[in-house]
């Protein structure tokens, strides 16, 4: 979610960036942020809203990459603890030996 400021009462509003369908300049200043059939008038400029959306998207990409890396490390550690990496290596060696005997 990104935090914006409502123009009417200066209170924060949190909007899901993936729900935003359009951002328009408001002639009285600020921006109109459309999400589905609803829209909010905010004090931030359209450029500022776009910047916040892009920063949020980049943060989500970084988060996914970090989580993916931790999952891979955790999986490898669990496989080692369970002895699964040894079984995979043994199966690979056995296949290689069988291929060498066939030639």
N, C-alpha and C positions, 0 to 999 in steps of 0.2 A: 504494500500500500504506500501511496505517496501522500504527504501532508500538504494541503493547500489551505488558503484562508478565504472563508466566505466573505463576499463583498458586503452583504447586508448587515452582518453583526460582528464581523472581524473574528469570528470563532473558527477554530480549525475544523477541517473536513478531511476525511481520509478516503481516497478513491483508489480502487484497484486499477493499476495501469492497463492491464489486459482487457478491461471493460471499456476503456476510453475509445470512442469511435471518431471523434472530431474535436479539434481545439480551434476556436475562432477568436479573433480580436473583438473586443467589445468597444463600441464607440465612446463609452463613458470611462474607459480605462479598464485594465485587467483583461480577463479572458472568459470566454464561455467554454466550459468543458462538458462535452456530451458523452454520456455513457448509456447506451441503449436508447430508450425513448425519453430519458430524463436529462437535464443539464443543470450545471451549477455555475453561478457567476462568482468568480474568484478575483482576488486582488492581484495575483501574479500575472505577469505578461504571458502571452502564448509561448514565447521563447523560453521563459523560465519553466513553464509546465512541461514543455518538450524536453528540456534539459533534465528535469527531475525524472521523467519517464525513462529517458535513455540511461541515466545513472542507475535507476532501479533495475532495468533489464541487464545492464552490465554486471551489477552486483549479483543477480540471479545466475548468470553464466558462471561467474567466479565461484559461487556457492555450489552449483552442480558439479563443477570440475573438482572442487575440494572434497565434496562428499564422495564422488566417484573414486577419487584417489584413496580415501580412507577405507572405502568398501573393499577395494582391491587389496590393500594392505591387510585388512582384517581377514579377508578370505584366505590369503596366502598364509597368514599366521595360523588360522584354524586348520587349514590343510596340513601344515607342518605338524601341528600338535596332534592331529588325528592320524598322521602317518600317510596321508593320501598322496603327498608329493613323491614319496618313495615308491608307492604302487604305480604311479604314472611313469616314473623313471624306469622302473623294472619292466613295465609293459613295453615301453619304447625300446629298451635294450633287447628284449626278447624278439620284437618285430625285426629289428636290425639284424640280429643273428640269424633269424629265419630267412631273411632276404639274402644274406651272404651265403647260406648253405644252398639255396636254390640256384645260385649262379655258378 
